[in-house]
Amino acid sequence: MAFEFTDANFTETALETDSLVVADFWAEWCGPCKMITPIIDELSKEYDGEVVIGKVNVDNNPQVSGKYAIRSIPTILLIKNGEIVDKHVGVISKQALADKIEANK
């Protein structure tokens, strides 16, 4: 299971870490988001201990979603040293996301 980012823990767990962070912004009612969930879960297991991979429910975490101007979901942000290093909006294959992770680790 992927990590759950929230408004309360995002700064500490996503911005103040030395690891690469992959944050998937999603919602329960979003069909394409449900397609990405298994990919995020698989990658979180494969990169356990190397990369922090998690999900941000936009309905439950409006502060983080607003801060990053999330207008379309799914949106995946790759964050390193507190800065966005890559962004993808929409569905993405596991291999394409893994390639982005490898390029930014």
Backbone hydrogen bonds in HBPLUS format (Angstrom, degrees):
<---DONOR---> <-ACCEPTOR-->    atom                        ^
c    i                          cat <-CA-CA->   ^        H-A-AA   ^      H-
h    n   atom  resd res      DA  || num        DHA   H-A  angle D-A-AA Bond
n    s   type  num  typ     dist DA aas  dist angle  dist       angle   num
A0003-PHE N   A0053-ILE O   3.11 MM  50  6.16 159.1  2.16 147.7 141.6     1
A0055-LYS N   A0003-PHE O   2.81 MM  52  6.29 149.1  1.91 162.5 166.3     2
A0005-PHE N   A0055-LYS O   2.86 MM  50  5.77 152.4  1.94 148.5 156.6     3
A0010-PHE N   A0006-THR O   2.94 MM   4  5.59 135.1  2.15 154.6 160.0     4
A0013-THR N   A0009-ASN O   2.90 MM   4  5.91 171.0  1.91 165.6 168.7     5
A0014-ALA N   A0010-PHE O   2.76 MM   4  5.27 152.5  1.83 145.3 150.7     6
A0015-LEU N   A0011-THR O   3.13 MM   4  4.92 136.7  2.33 113.4 125.8     7
A0016-GLU N   A0011-THR O   3.00 MM   5  6.24 129.4  2.27 157.8 172.4     8
A0052-VAL N   A0020-LEU O   2.93 MM  32  6.29 157.3  1.98 165.5 165.7     9
A0021-VAL N   A0079-ILE O   2.81 MM  58  4.97 156.1  1.87 151.2 157.6    10
A0079-ILE N   A0021-VAL O   2.77 MM  58  4.97 161.3  1.80 146.1 152.7    11
A0022-VAL N   A0052-VAL O   2.78 MM  30  6.22 159.6  1.82 158.7 163.7    12
A0054-GLY N   A0022-VAL O   2.89 MM  32  6.26 166.9  1.90 174.5 179.0    13
A0023-ALA N   A0077-LEU O   2.86 MM  54  5.21 166.7  1.87 157.0 160.8    14
A0077-LEU N   A0023-ALA O   2.91 MM  54  5.21 161.7  1.94 148.2 150.4    15
A0024-ASP N   A0054-GLY O   2.90 MM  30  6.20 164.9  1.92 146.3 151.0    16
A0056-VAL N   A0024-ASP O   2.74 MM  32  5.89 159.3  1.78 145.9 145.6    17
A0025-PHE N   A0075-THR O   2.77 MM  50  5.17 174.3  1.77 164.7 162.6    18
A0075-THR N   A0025-PHE O   3.27 MM  50  5.17 153.9  2.34 134.8 142.5    19
A0026-TRP N   A0056-VAL O   2.96 MM  30  6.14 161.6  1.99 153.1 156.7    20
A0058-VAL N   A0026-TRP O   2.81 MM  32  5.86 164.7  1.84 169.3 174.4    21
A0030-CYS N   A0027-ALA O   3.19 MM   3  5.41 165.1  2.21 112.0 116.4    22
A0034-LYS N   A0030-CYS O   3.22 MM   4  6.58 146.6  2.34 146.4 154.8    23
A0034-LYS N   A0031-GLY O   3.01 MM   3  5.28 123.5  2.34 103.7 117.5    24
A0035-MET N   A0032-PRO O   3.12 MM   3  5.06 129.1  2.39  92.5 106.0    25
A0036-ILE N   A0033-CYS O   3.09 MM   3  5.25 129.9  2.36  98.7 111.5    26
A0037-THR N   A0033-CYS O   3.12 MM   4  6.38 139.1  2.29 147.4 158.6    27
A0039-ILE N   A0036-ILE O   2.92 MM   3  5.22 120.1  2.29 109.5 125.4    28
A0040-ILE N   A0036-ILE O   2.95 MM   4  6.25 161.0  1.99 161.6 167.9    29
A0041-ASP N   A0037-THR O   2.94 MM   4  6.16 164.3  1.96 156.3 160.6    30
A0042-GLU N   A0038-PRO O   2.92 MM   4  6.06 160.1  1.96 144.8 150.0    31
A0043-LEU N   A0039-ILE O   2.94 MM   4  6.12 169.8  1.95 155.0 157.9    32
A0044-SER N   A0040-ILE O   2.91 MM   4  6.02 148.7  2.01 145.2 154.1    33
A0045-LYS N   A0041-ASP O   3.26 MM   4  6.53 144.2  2.39 141.1 149.0    34
A0045-LYS N   A0042-GLU O   3.17 MM   3  5.33 127.1  2.47  98.2 111.1    35
A0046-GLU N   A0042-GLU O   2.97 MM   4  6.29 162.2  2.01 151.2 156.6    36
A0047-TYR N   A0043-LEU O   2.86 MM   4  5.90 152.7  1.93 151.0 156.4    37
A0048-ASP N   A0045-LYS O   3.35 MM   3  5.09 167.4  2.37 102.3 104.0    38
A0050-GLU N   A0047-TYR O   2.87 MM   3  5.29 160.2  1.90 134.6 139.6    39
A0051-VAL N   A0047-TYR O   2.99 MM   4  5.48 166.6  2.01 156.6 158.0    40
A0060-ASN N   A0057-ASN O   3.20 MM   3  5.51 129.5  2.47 103.9 115.9    41
A0061-ASN N   A0057-ASN O   3.01 MM   4  6.02 126.9  2.30 147.9 163.1    42
A0065-SER N   A0061-ASN O   3.27 MM   4  6.39 168.9  2.29 154.4 157.2    43
A0066-GLY N   A0062-PRO O   2.87 MM   4  5.76 151.1  1.95 137.0 144.8    44
A0067-LYS N   A0063-GLN O   2.88 MM   4  6.05 156.3  1.94 147.7 154.7    45
A0068-TYR N   A0064-VAL O   3.19 MM   4  6.42 152.3  2.27 150.5 155.6    46
A0070-ILE N   A0065-SER O   2.96 MM   5  5.30 177.1  1.96 158.7 159.3    47
A0069-ALA N   A0066-GLY O   3.04 MM   3  4.80 162.6  2.07 103.4 107.5    48
A0090-GLY N   A0074-PRO O   2.74 MM  16  5.20 174.1  1.75 161.8 164.0    49
A0076-ILE N   A0088-HIS O   2.73 MM  12  5.13 168.0  1.74 158.4 162.5    50
A0088-HIS N   A0076-ILE O   2.87 MM  12  5.13 152.5  1.95 146.3 154.4    51
A0078-LEU N   A0086-ASP O   2.87 MM   8  5.02 168.0  1.89 148.6 146.2    52
A0085-VAL N   A0078-LEU O   2.75 MM   7  5.63 163.3  1.77 155.2 161.2    53
A0080-LYS N   A0083-GLU O   2.84 MM   3  5.39 158.7  1.88 157.7 157.4    54
A0083-GLU N   A0080-LYS O   3.00 MM   3  5.39 167.4  2.02 117.4 120.9    55
A0097-LEU N   A0093-SER O   3.03 MM   4  6.28 160.2  2.07 151.4 156.5    56
A0098-ALA N   A0094-LYS O   2.85 MM   4  6.02 159.2  1.89 150.9 157.6    57
A0099-ASP N   A0095-GLN O   2.86 MM   4  6.06 151.0  1.94 146.9 154.7    58
A0100-LYS N   A0096-ALA O   3.12 MM   4  6.41 150.5  2.21 140.0 147.2    59
A0101-ILE N   A0097-LEU O   2.93 MM   4  6.25 155.1  2.00 149.8 157.0    60
A0102-GLU N   A0098-ALA O   2.86 MM   4  6.12 166.7  1.88 153.6 156.7    61
A0103-ALA N   A0099-ASP O   2.97 MM   4  6.11 151.9  2.05 143.9 151.6    62
A0104-ASN N   A0101-ILE O   3.08 MM   3  5.31 143.4  2.22 103.7 114.4    63
A0105-LYS N   A0101-ILE O   2.97 MM   4  5.93 116.3  2.39 152.2 167.9    64
